[in-house]
Amino acid sequence: MDTNEYLGCSDGGCIFGHRGGMHTNGGCHCVPSLSTFHTMTADERIELRNKIKKLALQNKALREELASLGGGR
């Protein structure tokens, strides 16, 4: 993965976060099938979404650390 590549979509409420700038407000489509996991309870879907958000924040922090070390372009 290129260090400049961004994980997520262009929606301001993207589950992976938004890098700023222009965005859409139509809803995040990164995990569109999340609501169709019929075997998951609502609480399990919320827990999965929260875990994805936590990983996205860790990803952002690691990218920032890499850039500060001169590894990002």
N, CA, C and O atoms as a GROMACS GRO file, in nm:
protein
  292
    1MET      N    1   0.085  -0.118   0.000
    1MET     CA    2   0.000   0.000   0.000
    1MET      C    3   0.089   0.124   0.000
    1MET      O    4   0.182   0.135   0.080
    2ASP      N    5   0.061   0.214  -0.088
    2ASP     CA    6   0.132   0.341  -0.095
    2ASP      C    7   0.100   0.420   0.032
    2ASP      O    8  -0.014   0.421   0.077
    3THR      N    9   0.200   0.487   0.088
    3THR     CA   10   0.177   0.562   0.212
    3THR      C   11   0.080   0.678   0.191
    3THR      O   12   0.025   0.730   0.288
    4ASN      N   13   0.059   0.720   0.066
    4ASN     CA   14  -0.035   0.827   0.038
    4ASN      C   15  -0.176   0.774   0.012
    4ASN      O   16  -0.271   0.852   0.004
    5GLU      N   17  -0.189   0.643  -0.001
    5GLU     CA   18  -0.319   0.584  -0.025
    5GLU      C   19  -0.404   0.599   0.100
    5GLU      O   20  -0.356   0.580   0.212
    6TYR      N   21  -0.529   0.632   0.080
    6TYR     CA   22  -0.618   0.656   0.194
    6TYR      C   23  -0.725   0.549   0.199
    6TYR      O   24  -0.790   0.521   0.098
    7LEU      N   25  -0.744   0.491   0.314
    7LEU     CA   26  -0.846   0.390   0.334
    7LEU      C   27  -0.977   0.460   0.368
    7LEU      O   28  -0.982   0.538   0.463
    8GLY      N   29  -1.080   0.433   0.293
    8GLY     CA   30  -1.208   0.493   0.321
    8GLY      C   31  -1.271   0.551   0.196
    8GLY      O   32  -1.214   0.543   0.087
    9CYS      N   33  -1.387   0.609   0.214
    9CYS     CA   34  -1.458   0.669   0.101
    9CYS      C   35  -1.460   0.821   0.117
    9CYS      O   36  -1.394   0.876   0.205
   10SER      N   37  -1.535   0.886   0.032
   10SER     CA   38  -1.537   1.032   0.033
   10SER      C   39  -1.646   1.090   0.122
   10SER      O   40  -1.668   1.211   0.121
   11ASP      N   41  -1.714   1.006   0.197
   11ASP     CA   42  -1.823   1.055   0.282
   11ASP      C   43  -1.768   1.114   0.411
   11ASP      O   44  -1.674   1.060   0.469
   12GLY      N   45  -1.824   1.223   0.456
   12GLY     CA   46  -1.781   1.288   0.579
   12GLY      C   47  -1.800   1.202   0.702
   12GLY      O   48  -1.732   1.222   0.803
   13GLY      N   49  -1.892   1.105   0.697
   13GLY     CA   50  -1.917   1.016   0.809
   13GLY      C   51  -1.861   0.877   0.787
   13GLY      O   52  -1.909   0.780   0.847
   14CYS      N   53  -1.759   0.866   0.702
   14CYS     CA   54  -1.700   0.735   0.670
   14CYS      C   55  -1.657   0.662   0.796
   14CYS      O   56  -1.601   0.722   0.887
   15ILE      N   57  -1.684   0.533   0.801
   15ILE     CA   58  -1.649   0.451   0.917
   15ILE      C   59  -1.499   0.450   0.941
   15ILE      O   60  -1.454   0.430   1.054
   16PHE      N   61  -1.420   0.472   0.835
   16PHE     CA   62  -1.274   0.474   0.848
   16PHE      C   63  -1.221   0.614   0.876
   16PHE      O   64  -1.099   0.634   0.883
   17GLY      N   65  -1.309   0.710   0.891
   17GLY     CA   66  -1.266   0.847   0.912
   17GLY      C   67  -1.257   0.920   0.779
   17GLY      O   68  -1.270   0.858   0.673
   18HIS      N   69  -1.238   1.048   0.784
   18HIS     CA   70  -1.228   1.128   0.662
   18HIS      C   71  -1.107   1.217   0.672
   18HIS      O   72  -1.081   1.276   0.778
   19ARG      N   73  -1.032   1.227   0.566
   19ARG     CA   74  -0.907   1.303   0.571
   19ARG      C   75  -0.926   1.454   0.566
   19ARG      O   76  -0.829   1.528   0.578
   20GLY      N   77  -1.048   1.498   0.550
   20GLY     CA   78  -1.074   1.642   0.546
   20GLY      C   79  -1.097   1.688   0.403
   20GLY      O   80  -1.089   1.610   0.309
   21GLY      N   81  -1.125   1.815   0.390
   21GLY     CA   82  -1.152   1.868   0.256
   21GLY      C   83  -1.294   1.838   0.214
   21GLY      O   84  -1.382   1.812   0.296
   22MET      N   85  -1.315   1.842   0.083
   22MET     CA   86  -1.449   1.819   0.030
   22MET      C   87  -1.492   1.675   0.056
   22MET      O   88  -1.411   1.582   0.053
   23HIS      N   89  -1.622   1.659   0.082
   23HIS     CA   90  -1.676   1.526   0.106
   23HIS      C   91  -1.824   1.524   0.072
   23HIS      O   92  -1.886   1.628   0.050
   24THR      N   93  -1.878   1.405   0.067
   24THR     CA   94  -2.020   1.389   0.042
   24THR      C   95  -2.091   1.363   0.174
   24THR      O   96  -2.027   1.334   0.275
   25ASN      N   97  -2.223   1.373   0.172
   25ASN     CA   98  -2.302   1.348   0.293
   25ASN      C   99  -2.404   1.238   0.270
   25ASN      O  100  -2.501   1.227   0.345
   26GLY      N  101  -2.382   1.156   0.169
   26GLY     CA  102  -2.480   1.053   0.134
   26GLY      C  103  -2.472   0.927   0.217
   26GLY      O  104  -2.556   0.838   0.202
   27GLY      N  105  -2.373   0.918   0.303
   27GLY     CA  106  -2.357   0.798   0.386
   27GLY      C  107  -2.238   0.717   0.340
   27GLY      O  108  -2.209   0.709   0.220
   28CYS      N  109  -2.171   0.657   0.433
   28CYS     CA  110  -2.054   0.574   0.406
   28CYS      C  111  -2.096   0.445   0.337
   28CYS      O  112  -2.194   0.381   0.377
   29HIS      N  113  -2.022   0.407   0.234
   29HIS     CA  114  -2.052   0.283   0.161
   29HIS      C  115  -1.939   0.182   0.174
   29HIS      O  116  -1.934   0.085   0.098
   30CYS      N  117  -1.850   0.203   0.268
   30CYS     CA  118  -1.737   0.112   0.285
   30CYS      C  119  -1.781  -0.025   0.337
   30CYS      O  120  -1.722  -0.127   0.300
   31VAL      N  121  -1.880  -0.028   0.420
   31VAL     CA  122  -1.931  -0.154   0.474
   31VAL      C  123  -2.082  -0.156   0.450
   31VAL      O  124  -2.160  -0.160   0.545
   32PRO      N  125  -2.123  -0.154   0.322
   32PRO     CA  126  -2.266  -0.145   0.294
   32PRO      C  127  -2.347  -0.264   0.340
   32PRO      O  128  -2.466  -0.252   0.368
   33SER      N  129  -2.283  -0.380   0.348
   33SER     CA  130  -2.357  -0.500   0.385
   33SER      C  131  -2.366  -0.520   0.536
   33SER      O  132  -2.421  -0.620   0.582
   34LEU      N  133  -2.311  -0.427   0.612
   34LEU     CA  134  -2.312  -0.441   0.758
   34LEU      C  135  -2.454  -0.461   0.811
   34LEU      O  136  -2.474  -0.540   0.903
   35SER      N  137  -2.550  -0.392   0.755
   35SER     CA  138  -2.688  -0.404   0.804
   35SER      C  139  -2.755  -0.532   0.756
   35SER      O  140  -2.864  -0.566   0.804
   36THR      N  141  -2.692  -0.604   0.663
   36THR     CA  142  -2.754  -0.726   0.612
   36THR      C  143  -2.701  -0.852   0.679
   36THR      O  144  -2.736  -0.963   0.638
   37PHE      N  145  -2.618  -0.836   0.780
   37PHE     CA  146  -2.571  -0.951   0.854
   37PHE      C  147  -2.684  -0.997   0.946
   37PHE      O  148  -2.688  -0.963   1.064
   38HIS      N  149  -2.775  -1.075   0.890
   38HIS     CA  150  -2.895  -1.114   0.963
   38HIS      C  151  -2.864  -1.203   1.084
   38HIS      O  152  -2.946  -1.213   1.175
   39THR      N  153  -2.748  -1.265   1.083
   39THR     CA  154  -2.715  -1.352   1.196
   39THR      C  155  -2.659  -1.273   1.313
   39THR      O  156  -2.641  -1.328   1.422
   40MET      N  157  -2.630  -1.146   1.292
   40MET     CA  158  -2.575  -1.062   1.399
   40MET      C  159  -2.686  -0.982   1.465
   40MET      O  160  -2.779  -0.935   1.398
   41THR      N  161  -2.676  -0.967   1.595
   41THR     CA  162  -2.770  -0.881   1.666
   41THR      C  163  -2.730  -0.735   1.643
   41THR      O  164  -2.620  -0.707   1.596
   42ALA      N  165  -2.818  -0.646   1.678
   42ALA     CA  166  -2.787  -0.503   1.665
   42ALA      C  167  -2.664  -0.468   1.748
   42ALA      O  168  -2.578  -0.392   1.704
   43ASP      N  169  -2.655  -0.524   1.868
   43ASP     CA  170  -2.539  -0.496   1.954
   43ASP      C  171  -2.410  -0.548   1.892
   43ASP      O  172  -2.306  -0.484   1.902
   44GLU      N  173  -2.416  -0.664   1.826
   44GLU     CA  174  -2.297  -0.719   1.761
   44GLU      C  175  -2.254  -0.632   1.643
   44GLU      O  176  -2.135  -0.612   1.620
   45ARG      N  177  -2.352  -0.579   1.567
   45ARG     CA  178  -2.318  -0.489   1.456
   45ARG      C  179  -2.255  -0.361   1.507
   45ARG      O  180  -2.160  -0.310   1.448
   46ILE      N  181  -2.307  -0.308   1.618
   46ILE     CA  182  -2.250  -0.187   1.678
   46ILE      C  183  -2.108  -0.215   1.726
   46ILE      O  184  -2.018  -0.133   1.706
   47GLU      N  185  -2.088  -0.330   1.789
   47GLU     CA  186  -1.954  -0.367   1.836
   47GLU      C  187  -1.857  -0.379   1.720
   47GLU      O  188  -1.743  -0.334   1.730
   48LEU      N  189  -1.900  -0.440   1.610
   48LEU     CA  190  -1.815  -0.453   1.492
   48LEU      C  191  -1.780  -0.316   1.436
   48LEU      O  192  -1.664  -0.290   1.402
   49ARG      N  193  -1.878  -0.230   1.426
   49ARG     CA  194  -1.855  -0.094   1.374
   49ARG      C  195  -1.756  -0.020   1.464
   49ARG      O  196  -1.666   0.048   1.414
   50ASN      N  197  -1.770  -0.032   1.596
   50ASN     CA  198  -1.679   0.035   1.689
   50ASN      C  199  -1.536  -0.019   1.676
   50ASN      O  200  -1.440   0.057   1.687
   51LYS      N  201  -1.524  -0.150   1.654
   51LYS     CA  202  -1.391  -0.209   1.637
   51LYS      C  203  -1.327  -0.160   1.507
   51LYS      O  204  -1.206  -0.133   1.504
   52ILE      N  205  -1.406  -0.147   1.402
   52ILE     CA  206  -1.354  -0.094   1.275
   52ILE      C  207  -1.306   0.049   1.295
   52ILE      O  208  -1.199   0.086   1.246
   53LYS      N  209  -1.385   0.130   1.366
   53LYS     CA  210  -1.345   0.269   1.392
   53LYS      C  211  -1.216   0.275   1.473
   53LYS      O  212  -1.130   0.359   1.447
   54LYS      N  213  -1.202   0.186   1.572
   54LYS     CA  214  -1.081   0.182   1.653
   54LYS      C  215  -0.959   0.148   1.567
   54LYS      O  216  -0.854   0.210   1.580
   55LEU      N  217  -0.974   0.050   1.479
   55LEU     CA  218  -0.864   0.014   1.389
   55LEU      C  219  -0.830   0.129   1.294
   55LEU      O  220  -0.713   0.151   1.263
   56ALA      N  221  -0.932   0.200   1.249
   56ALA     CA  222  -0.908   0.314   1.161
   56ALA      C  223  -0.828   0.423   1.234
   56ALA      O  224  -0.739   0.484   1.175
   57LEU      N  225  -0.859   0.446   1.359
   57LEU     CA  226  -0.784   0.546   1.437
   57LEU      C  227  -0.640   0.501   1.459
   57LEU      O  228  -0.548   0.582   1.454
   58GLN      N  229  -0.620   0.371   1.483
   58GLN     CA  230  -0.484   0.319   1.498
   58GLN      C  231  -0.408   0.333   1.367
   58GLN      O  232  -0.290   0.368   1.367
   59ASN      N  233  -0.475   0.307   1.255
   59ASN     CA  234  -0.414   0.322   1.124
   59ASN      C  235  -0.369   0.466   1.102
   59ASN      O  236  -0.258   0.492   1.054
   60LYS      N  237  -0.455   0.560   1.137
   60LYS     CA  238  -0.423   0.702   1.121
   60LYS      C  239  -0.302   0.739   1.207
   60LYS      O  240  -0.212   0.809   1.160
   61ALA      N  241  -0.300   0.694   1.332
   61ALA     CA  242  -0.189   0.725   1.422
   61ALA      C  243  -0.058   0.666   1.370
   61ALA      O  244   0.046   0.731   1.377
   62LEU      N  245  -0.062   0.545   1.318
   62LEU     CA  246   0.059   0.483   1.264
   62LEU      C  247   0.108   0.555   1.139
   62LEU      O  248   0.228   0.571   1.120
   63ARG      N  249   0.016   0.600   1.054
   63ARG     CA  250   0.056   0.676   0.935
   63ARG      C  251   0.123   0.808   0.975
   63ARG      O  252   0.222   0.849   0.915
   64GLU      N  253   0.067   0.874   1.077
   64GLU     CA  254   0.125   1.000   1.124
   64GLU      C  255   0.263   0.977   1.184
   64GLU      O  256   0.354   1.057   1.164
   65GLU      N  257   0.279   0.867   1.259
   65GLU     CA  258   0.409   0.834   1.316
   65GLU      C  259   0.510   0.804   1.206
   65GLU      O  260   0.625   0.847   1.213
   66LEU      N  261   0.468   0.730   1.104
   66LEU     CA  262   0.555   0.699   0.991
   66LEU      C  263   0.598   0.827   0.920
   66LEU      O  264   0.715   0.843   0.884
   67ALA      N  265   0.504   0.918   0.901
   67ALA     CA  266   0.538   1.045   0.835
   67ALA      C  267   0.636   1.126   0.919
   67ALA      O  268   0.726   1.190   0.864
   68SER      N  269   0.619   1.125   1.050
   68SER     CA  270   0.708   1.203   1.137
   68SER      C  271   0.850   1.145   1.138
   68SER      O  272   0.946   1.216   1.167
   69LEU      N  273   0.861   1.016   1.107
   69LEU     CA  274   0.992   0.952   1.102
   69LEU      C  275   1.056   0.964   0.964
   69LEU      O  276   1.166   0.915   0.941
   70GLY      N  277   0.986   1.031   0.874
   70GLY     CA  278   1.039   1.052   0.741
   70GLY      C  279   1.006   0.941   0.643
   70GLY      O  280   1.058   0.939   0.531
   71GLY      N  281   0.921   0.848   0.684
   71GLY     CA  282   0.885   0.737   0.597
   71GLY      C  283   0.768   0.765   0.507
   71GLY      O  284   0.750   0.698   0.405
   72GLY      N  285   0.686   0.863   0.542
   72GLY     CA  286   0.573   0.898   0.458
   72GLY      C  287   0.612   1.001   0.355
   72GLY      O  288   0.705   1.079   0.375
   73ARG      N  289   0.540   1.001   0.245
   73ARG     CA  290   0.573   1.098   0.137
   73ARG      C  291   0.465   1.196   0.118
   73ARG      O  292   0.475   1.284   0.033
   0.00000   0.00000   0.00000
